[in-house]
Amino acid sequence: MSTADEALPTAAPGTTAGPPTQAYDTVESVVRAQLAKAFGGRRGTVEAAVPTIVFTLAWIITEQLKLSLILSGGIAAVLLLLRIVQRSTPQFVLNSLFGIGIGAFFALRSGKAEDAFLPGMLWIAVVEVIMIFSILVRWPFMGFMLGATNPDDPLAWHRDKGIVKLCVKVSWIMAMPGLIKLAVQIPLYYAGQVFWLGIAKVALGWPVYLAALATVGWILARGRTAIQPTTT
């Protein structure tokens, strides 16, 4: 697999950027390289997951919302400090801190522990609507992920039918974890089943998400879709 630091080529100053495929032989190699980059590699994945997992497990064990927030916030602070010391991007740690803070606000305001999960569920619902809409109109969100790495020509990917077709397939796979999570969590939320909400958040969070990534990786590893020349 390509490394997370691999970047797409850009045009020389004063020229028009070509499609984000010039350094690769296949569509799969393009998507595989940029997936690794966009998700921050293994470290970014862990940093985004650990604080939320700690919060959920701490609440399940102690049922103490403030203690759970302190523990998860403390873990996130350590990860953030490490990033700062290493002078690397803290994006994924900050994402977790933001999610924990919003969840705490909802729960403390209503006095209902299940409301700590509500912001995450609402966010997933909004994201899923956007993701599915993008697929249906043949502008799959995975394509925009590729385009974001090529600011000189961010829509170049859409001129390659092979990339569009592959991104549609990959986008459906990456949309499935959120749909599964909502299908399980919504009934539990309305039933006030905080314990099972916590279990579902952990079990249907990163494990299912990583399973989707593994499926995508398998597809990308076995595929050999040739890069098609673009037309203007």
Secondary structure by P-SEA (a helix, b strand, c coil): cccccbbbbbbcccccccccccccccaaaaaaaaaaaaaccaaaaaaacaaaaaaaaaaaacccaaaaaaaaaaaaaaaaaaaaaacccaaaaaaaaaaaaaaaaaaaaaccccccaaaaaaaaaaaaaaaaaaaaacccaaaaaaaaacccccccccccaaaaaaaaaaaaaaaaaaaaaaacaaaaaaacaaaaaaaaaaaacaaaaaaaaaaaaaaaaacccccccccc
